[in-house]
């Protein structure tokens, strides 16, 4: 299963970006989908996740600014990021877990997309 991310870039503080991550391959089922980020010199951290039942979870620092959603027909997860701050600067990675067509469990990571917030 491969994940392809898009939507990163540079934005001024207060701006918005939308990240997308599409899963492809022999997928039977997708369970949780999520976004992580890693800033230079820091550990990778969970930003937001969404279950197959549409239960969403956010880290405190992005609540009210970021929104995660998914399109099950496209096996795609999105992260709408508003009111961006310089401290949101990081490489953002998507993560998906599920089962392939052989009903084998998988967990895959995207290649990462850079988000830079600065003036």
Buried (B, 14 or more C-beta within 10 A) or exposed (E): BEBBBEBBEEBEEEEEBBBBBBBEEEBEBBBBBBBBBBBEEEEBEEBBBBEEEEEBBBBEEBEEBBBBBBEEEEBBBBBBBBEBEEEBBBBBBBBBBBBBEEEEEBEBBBEBBEBBBEE
